[in-house]
């Protein structure tokens, strides 16, 4: 055990004790909470070093496929940054910046599949960029909230107020940091949804174009760092997304807007192309990559820069 690991162990134990209630509130058992906090600590240490090099907040993108645990991870990371390093974090999720249902219905004139939230083109990235720019400038700002049960944005009276002073902005989402595919990769349909509903490639070409030359590209180019939660593959994504829907059903009851197993499978197909693309190319360029296994455990961390991975990585020691 090196000196960094020896210094980390007391802090990790302190955080485990202090975050027990918070982890339980997120629905985590003890083993899952310990695994997540063990992963959060090296990321927090890395972030704490990066913050000192800037005269403004550090903007970290957190990428992870549906059900990967990125939202829970970001919440715990914020607690670790606060309790362990006395750093203030602001949490933004790309899902809260989905266009309203009315706006997506208007977007369906381009292609009917664009009425379904999820892919690039269905977010209000101009609004997201405006919120992030305000936070980077130290200004107080409000950000929207999106309710997936009603598939629509909540009214402004329910938006979130953010104080201007922050050290880190954690911007998380399933496609955060994504890059476009080559046109040749769009030619063949990837699944039955694309084959039956996008035979002319209008939908997937539109989505790809958003990543090339719109506010998505501007936002992702603003990131100071990119962390990827690397999942095993689409089978795990499908299973985990269904579990999310079941949890939503338990919380809210059988409300209209909660999907059936078949609907979840069809919904996942909207995400499949870009998810597979990111799993193929993003691990080589993200600053940090944390591997998530089929049991939802964080098992390995890698840094794609000259720093030593071993300096931060307690996951596979």
One Martini backbone bead per residue (centre of mass of N, CA, C, O) as a GRO file, in nm:
protein
  317
    1UNK     BB    1   0.093   0.038   0.026
    2UNK     BB    2   0.070   0.355  -0.035
    3UNK     BB    3   0.050   0.676   0.077
    4UNK     BB    4  -0.223   0.742  -0.055
    5UNK     BB    5  -0.377   0.497   0.057
    6UNK     BB    6  -0.327   0.561   0.359
    7UNK     BB    7  -0.479   0.838   0.347
    8UNK     BB    8  -0.758   0.724   0.236
    9UNK     BB    9  -0.873   0.527   0.450
   10UNK     BB   10  -0.980   0.722   0.671
   11UNK     BB   11  -1.166   0.877   0.478
   12UNK     BB   12  -1.336   0.639   0.386
   13UNK     BB   13  -1.444   0.567   0.667
   14UNK     BB   14  -1.578   0.837   0.727
   15UNK     BB   15  -1.770   0.833   0.480
   16UNK     BB   16  -1.919   0.575   0.546
   17UNK     BB   17  -2.042   0.686   0.810
   18UNK     BB   18  -2.170   0.962   0.694
   19UNK     BB   19  -2.327   0.806   0.429
   20UNK     BB   20  -2.537   0.597   0.517
   21UNK     BB   21  -2.806   0.753   0.499
   22UNK     BB   22  -2.781   0.848   0.207
   23UNK     BB   23  -2.760   0.567   0.077
   24UNK     BB   24  -3.031   0.463   0.180
   25UNK     BB   25  -3.198   0.691   0.035
   26UNK     BB   26  -3.091   0.555  -0.256
   27UNK     BB   27  -3.124   0.228  -0.223
   28UNK     BB   28  -2.867   0.115  -0.069
   29UNK     BB   29  -2.669  -0.112   0.020
   30UNK     BB   30  -2.378  -0.169   0.177
   31UNK     BB   31  -2.215  -0.282  -0.062
   32UNK     BB   32  -2.296  -0.066  -0.272
   33UNK     BB   33  -2.200   0.178  -0.110
   34UNK     BB   34  -1.902   0.096  -0.082
   35UNK     BB   35  -1.843   0.078  -0.384
   36UNK     BB   36  -1.914   0.371  -0.457
   37UNK     BB   37  -1.724   0.515  -0.253
   38UNK     BB   38  -1.463   0.385  -0.359
   39UNK     BB   39  -1.500   0.531  -0.639
   40UNK     BB   40  -1.531   0.834  -0.550
   41UNK     BB   41  -1.260   0.906  -0.415
   42UNK     BB   42  -1.061   0.916  -0.660
   43UNK     BB   43  -1.226   1.125  -0.814
   44UNK     BB   44  -1.212   1.346  -0.598
   45UNK     BB   45  -0.905   1.372  -0.596
   46UNK     BB   46  -0.877   1.448  -0.891
   47UNK     BB   47  -1.060   1.697  -0.881
   48UNK     BB   48  -0.912   1.857  -0.660
   49UNK     BB   49  -0.661   1.903  -0.839
   50UNK     BB   50  -0.802   2.043  -1.088
   51UNK     BB   51  -0.927   2.297  -0.958
   52UNK     BB   52  -0.655   2.459  -0.901
   53UNK     BB   53  -0.613   2.530  -1.227
   54UNK     BB   54  -0.865   2.718  -1.184
   55UNK     BB   55  -1.085   3.031  -1.204
   56UNK     BB   56  -1.315   2.813  -1.212
   57UNK     BB   57  -1.526   2.589  -1.266
   58UNK     BB   58  -1.548   2.245  -1.297
   59UNK     BB   59  -1.634   2.055  -1.594
   60UNK     BB   60  -1.804   1.746  -1.559
   61UNK     BB   61  -1.851   1.468  -1.747
   62UNK     BB   62  -2.112   1.207  -1.721
   63UNK     BB   63  -2.107   0.884  -1.852
   64UNK     BB   64  -2.402   0.665  -1.907
   65UNK     BB   65  -2.595   0.431  -1.939
   66UNK     BB   66  -2.875   0.303  -1.886
   67UNK     BB   67  -2.858   0.205  -1.546
   68UNK     BB   68  -2.549   0.254  -1.443
   69UNK     BB   69  -2.550   0.488  -1.192
   70UNK     BB   70  -2.485   0.797  -1.238
   71UNK     BB   71  -2.671   0.955  -1.046
   72UNK     BB   72  -2.580   0.824  -0.784
   73UNK     BB   73  -2.280   0.880  -0.818
   74UNK     BB   74  -2.302   1.192  -0.826
   75UNK     BB   75  -2.428   1.230  -0.549
   76UNK     BB   76  -2.191   1.099  -0.390
   77UNK     BB   77  -1.965   1.275  -0.503
   78UNK     BB   78  -2.071   1.537  -0.378
   79UNK     BB   79  -2.042   1.439  -0.082
   80UNK     BB   80  -1.738   1.381  -0.092
   81UNK     BB   81  -1.647   1.665  -0.170
   82UNK     BB   82  -1.764   1.798   0.084
   83UNK     BB   83  -1.666   1.606   0.329
   84UNK     BB   84  -1.355   1.556   0.218
   85UNK     BB   85  -1.289   1.868   0.052
   86UNK     BB   86  -1.465   2.127   0.068
   87UNK     BB   87  -1.664   2.101  -0.190
   88UNK     BB   88  -1.869   2.244  -0.432
   89UNK     BB   89  -2.158   2.113  -0.597
   90UNK     BB   90  -2.318   2.080  -0.925
   91UNK     BB   91  -2.618   1.923  -1.044
   92UNK     BB   92  -2.661   1.798  -1.380
   93UNK     BB   93  -2.916   1.679  -1.609
   94UNK     BB   94  -2.998   1.607  -1.931
   95UNK     BB   95  -3.294   1.511  -1.879
   96UNK     BB   96  -3.397   1.804  -1.782
   97UNK     BB   97  -3.350   1.909  -2.106
   98UNK     BB   98  -3.588   1.830  -2.229
   99UNK     BB   99  -3.812   1.873  -2.431
  100UNK     BB  100  -4.109   1.933  -2.472
  101UNK     BB  101  -4.375   1.777  -2.589
  102UNK     BB  102  -4.455   1.996  -2.790
  103UNK     BB  103  -4.175   2.023  -2.925
  104UNK     BB  104  -4.156   1.720  -3.014
  105UNK     BB  105  -4.406   1.724  -3.192
  106UNK     BB  106  -4.286   1.933  -3.387
  107UNK     BB  107  -4.028   1.760  -3.456
  108UNK     BB  108  -4.193   1.529  -3.606
  109UNK     BB  109  -4.179   1.663  -3.889
  110UNK     BB  110  -3.906   1.541  -3.951
  111UNK     BB  111  -3.965   1.287  -3.743
  112UNK     BB  112  -4.157   1.079  -3.552
  113UNK     BB  113  -3.919   0.976  -3.353
  114UNK     BB  114  -3.871   1.274  -3.219
  115UNK     BB  115  -4.100   1.246  -2.994
  116UNK     BB  116  -3.887   1.074  -2.857
  117UNK     BB  117  -3.707   1.067  -2.601
  118UNK     BB  118  -3.314   1.098  -2.591
  119UNK     BB  119  -3.192   1.196  -2.839
  120UNK     BB  120  -3.028   1.391  -3.022
  121UNK     BB  121  -3.267   1.676  -3.042
  122UNK     BB  122  -3.450   1.638  -2.754
  123UNK     BB  123  -3.288   1.876  -2.647
  124UNK     BB  124  -3.219   2.184  -2.468
  125UNK     BB  125  -2.904   2.297  -2.525
  126UNK     BB  126  -2.924   2.600  -2.500
  127UNK     BB  127  -3.016   2.596  -2.205
  128UNK     BB  128  -2.783   2.432  -2.089
  129UNK     BB  129  -2.560   2.630  -2.175
  130UNK     BB  130  -2.667   2.873  -2.017
  131UNK     BB  131  -2.645   2.749  -1.734
  132UNK     BB  132  -2.343   2.679  -1.741
  133UNK     BB  133  -2.235   2.964  -1.801
  134UNK     BB  134  -2.343   3.088  -1.540
  135UNK     BB  135  -2.183   2.905  -1.345
  136UNK     BB  136  -1.898   2.975  -1.456
  137UNK     BB  137  -1.960   3.292  -1.373
  138UNK     BB  138  -2.112   3.286  -1.078
  139UNK     BB  139  -2.419   3.256  -1.124
  140UNK     BB  140  -2.742   3.269  -1.068
  141UNK     BB  141  -2.963   2.980  -1.134
  142UNK     BB  142  -3.200   2.802  -1.334
  143UNK     BB  143  -3.333   2.467  -1.361
  144UNK     BB  144  -3.485   2.218  -1.496
  145UNK     BB  145  -3.761   1.977  -1.487
  146UNK     BB  146  -3.822   1.627  -1.550
  147UNK     BB  147  -4.113   1.413  -1.607
  148UNK     BB  148  -4.138   1.083  -1.703
  149UNK     BB  149  -4.435   1.010  -1.627
  150UNK     BB  150  -4.537   1.268  -1.829
  151UNK     BB  151  -4.335   1.357  -2.051
  152UNK     BB  152  -4.244   1.640  -1.901
  153UNK     BB  153  -4.206   1.955  -1.817
  154UNK     BB  154  -4.191   2.150  -1.561
  155UNK     BB  155  -4.274   2.414  -1.416
  156UNK     BB  156  -4.094   2.690  -1.314
  157UNK     BB  157  -4.179   2.662  -1.005
  158UNK     BB  158  -4.004   2.365  -1.014
  159UNK     BB  159  -3.737   2.463  -1.028
  160UNK     BB  160  -3.383   2.497  -0.987
  161UNK     BB  161  -3.174   2.645  -0.754
  162UNK     BB  162  -2.853   2.811  -0.810
  163UNK     BB  163  -2.575   2.889  -0.683
  164UNK     BB  164  -2.295   3.043  -0.802
  165UNK     BB  165  -2.116   2.902  -0.594
  166UNK     BB  166  -1.868   2.678  -0.733
  167UNK     BB  167  -1.638   2.408  -0.811
  168UNK     BB  168  -1.845   2.190  -0.942
  169UNK     BB  169  -1.973   2.053  -1.247
  170UNK     BB  170  -2.218   1.794  -1.283
  171UNK     BB  171  -2.265   1.648  -1.607
  172UNK     BB  172  -2.523   1.420  -1.672
  173UNK     BB  173  -2.543   1.144  -1.921
  174UNK     BB  174  -2.582   0.914  -2.173
  175UNK     BB  175  -2.453   1.141  -2.410
  176UNK     BB  176  -2.219   1.258  -2.279
  177UNK     BB  177  -1.955   1.325  -2.509
  178UNK     BB  178  -2.050   1.265  -2.777
  179UNK     BB  179  -1.995   1.142  -3.106
  180UNK     BB  180  -2.003   1.109  -3.425
  181UNK     BB  181  -2.064   0.944  -3.708
  182UNK     BB  182  -2.015   0.805  -3.990
  183UNK     BB  183  -2.200   0.789  -4.269
  184UNK     BB  184  -2.143   0.482  -4.326
  185UNK     BB  185  -2.274   0.391  -4.038
  186UNK     BB  186  -2.588   0.469  -4.133
  187UNK     BB  187  -2.694   0.274  -4.357
  188UNK     BB  188  -2.757   0.046  -4.157
  189UNK     BB  189  -2.966  -0.105  -3.971
  190UNK     BB  190  -2.966  -0.207  -3.621
  191UNK     BB  191  -3.282  -0.249  -3.598
  192UNK     BB  192  -3.621  -0.276  -3.616
  193UNK     BB  193  -3.681   0.023  -3.585
  194UNK     BB  194  -3.504   0.126  -3.818
  195UNK     BB  195  -3.618  -0.060  -4.039
  196UNK     BB  196  -3.934   0.031  -4.006
  197UNK     BB  197  -3.893   0.373  -3.937
  198UNK     BB  198  -3.576   0.428  -4.092
  199UNK     BB  199  -3.515   0.360  -4.404
  200UNK     BB  200  -3.419   0.673  -4.491
  201UNK     BB  201  -3.231   0.799  -4.243
  202UNK     BB  202  -3.342   1.064  -4.108
  203UNK     BB  203  -3.311   1.022  -3.805
  204UNK     BB  204  -3.004   0.936  -3.780
  205UNK     BB  205  -2.900   1.188  -3.928
  206UNK     BB  206  -3.006   1.404  -3.739
  207UNK     BB  207  -2.868   1.307  -3.482
  208UNK     BB  208  -2.578   1.322  -3.594
  209UNK     BB  209  -2.581   1.629  -3.660
  210UNK     BB  210  -2.608   1.734  -3.369
  211UNK     BB  211  -2.312   1.633  -3.290
  212UNK     BB  212  -2.154   1.817  -3.506
  213UNK     BB  213  -2.346   2.126  -3.524
  214UNK     BB  214  -2.421   2.214  -3.218
  215UNK     BB  215  -2.483   2.253  -2.883
  216UNK     BB  216  -2.358   1.985  -2.819
  217UNK     BB  217  -2.072   2.044  -2.913
  218UNK     BB  218  -2.031   2.295  -2.739
  219UNK     BB  219  -2.072   2.158  -2.468
  220UNK     BB  220  -1.860   1.922  -2.493
  221UNK     BB  221  -1.619   2.125  -2.543
  222UNK     BB  222  -1.638   2.252  -2.242
  223UNK     BB  223  -1.518   2.026  -2.112
  224UNK     BB  224  -1.268   1.938  -1.868
  225UNK     BB  225  -1.409   1.650  -1.831
  226UNK     BB  226  -1.435   1.277  -1.869
  227UNK     BB  227  -1.668   1.035  -1.750
  228UNK     BB  228  -1.697   0.673  -1.768
  229UNK     BB  229  -1.954   0.431  -1.757
  230UNK     BB  230  -1.882   0.100  -1.829
  231UNK     BB  231  -2.070  -0.127  -1.980
  232UNK     BB  232  -2.126  -0.450  -2.098
  233UNK     BB  233  -2.417  -0.388  -2.247
  234UNK     BB  234  -2.737  -0.406  -2.378
  235UNK     BB  235  -2.851  -0.620  -2.187
  236UNK     BB  236  -2.805  -0.456  -1.928
  237UNK     BB  237  -2.960  -0.205  -2.007
  238UNK     BB  238  -3.236  -0.339  -2.033
  239UNK     BB  239  -3.254  -0.448  -1.744
  240UNK     BB  240  -3.209  -0.178  -1.590
  241UNK     BB  241  -3.444  -0.017  -1.721
  242UNK     BB  242  -3.665  -0.199  -1.607
  243UNK     BB  243  -3.600  -0.153  -1.309
  244UNK     BB  244  -3.666   0.148  -1.314
  245UNK     BB  245  -3.965   0.113  -1.388
  246UNK     BB  246  -4.040  -0.052  -1.136
  247UNK     BB  247  -3.965   0.166  -0.931
  248UNK     BB  248  -4.164   0.378  -1.039
  249UNK     BB  249  -4.417   0.208  -0.985
  250UNK     BB  250  -4.380   0.190  -0.674
  251UNK     BB  251  -4.384   0.504  -0.625
  252UNK     BB  252  -4.656   0.582  -0.822
  253UNK     BB  253  -4.786   0.367  -0.961
  254UNK     BB  254  -5.031   0.301  -1.219
  255UNK     BB  255  -4.938   0.516  -1.427
  256UNK     BB  256  -4.944   0.705  -1.677
  257UNK     BB  257  -4.621   0.645  -1.852
  258UNK     BB  258  -4.561   0.365  -1.764
  259UNK     BB  259  -4.387   0.099  -1.878
  260UNK     BB  260  -4.359  -0.176  -2.040
  261UNK     BB  261  -4.155  -0.423  -2.139
  262UNK     BB  262  -4.196  -0.371  -2.441
  263UNK     BB  263  -4.158  -0.062  -2.435
  264UNK     BB  264  -3.870  -0.068  -2.331
  265UNK     BB  265  -3.747  -0.218  -2.573
  266UNK     BB  266  -3.826   0.003  -2.781
  267UNK     BB  267  -3.689   0.242  -2.639
  268UNK     BB  268  -3.392   0.135  -2.644
  269UNK     BB  269  -3.354   0.152  -2.956
  270UNK     BB  270  -3.301   0.461  -2.963
  271UNK     BB  271  -3.008   0.413  -2.800
  272UNK     BB  272  -2.827   0.192  -2.934
  273UNK     BB  273  -2.639   0.321  -3.138
  274UNK     BB  274  -2.489   0.523  -2.947
  275UNK     BB  275  -2.407   0.325  -2.728
  276UNK     BB  276  -2.224   0.146  -2.903
  277UNK     BB  277  -2.039   0.372  -2.999
  278UNK     BB  278  -1.934   0.457  -2.717
  279UNK     BB  279  -1.821   0.178  -2.629
  280UNK     BB  280  -1.605   0.183  -2.861
  281UNK     BB  281  -1.467   0.498  -2.835
  282UNK     BB  282  -1.458   0.637  -2.543
  283UNK     BB  283  -1.236   0.480  -2.370
  284UNK     BB  284  -0.991   0.629  -2.538
  285UNK     BB  285  -1.083   0.952  -2.430
  286UNK     BB  286  -1.150   0.944  -2.158
  287UNK     BB  287  -1.024   1.033  -1.858
  288UNK     BB  288  -1.236   0.836  -1.722
  289UNK     BB  289  -1.279   0.475  -1.648
  290UNK     BB  290  -1.559   0.286  -1.532
  291UNK     BB  291  -1.624  -0.039  -1.461
  292UNK     BB  292  -1.929  -0.221  -1.516
  293UNK     BB  293  -2.084  -0.490  -1.421
  294UNK     BB  294  -2.351  -0.715  -1.430
  295UNK     BB  295  -2.379  -0.652  -1.098
  296UNK     BB  296  -2.325  -0.336  -1.060
  297UNK     BB  297  -2.011  -0.320  -1.031
  298UNK     BB  298  -1.728  -0.145  -0.949
  299UNK     BB  299  -1.402  -0.273  -1.084
  300UNK     BB  300  -1.265  -0.029  -1.261
  301UNK     BB  301  -0.991   0.213  -1.315
  302UNK     BB  302  -0.914   0.463  -1.573
  303UNK     BB  303  -0.650   0.664  -1.709
  304UNK     BB  304  -0.617   0.896  -2.000
  305UNK     BB  305  -0.315   0.974  -1.881
  306UNK     BB  306  -0.002   1.030  -1.740
  307UNK     BB  307  -0.115   0.941  -1.502
  308UNK     BB  308  -0.149   0.727  -1.243
  309UNK     BB  309  -0.379   0.494  -1.183
  310UNK     BB  310  -0.279   0.384  -0.905
  311UNK     BB  311  -0.314   0.652  -0.744
  312UNK     BB  312  -0.659   0.616  -0.761
  313UNK     BB  313  -0.692   0.283  -0.757
  314UNK     BB  314  -0.903   0.063  -0.545
  315UNK     BB  315  -1.083  -0.153  -0.701
  316UNK     BB  316  -0.833  -0.379  -0.793
  317UNK     BB  317  -0.655  -0.431  -0.510
   0.00000   0.00000   0.00000
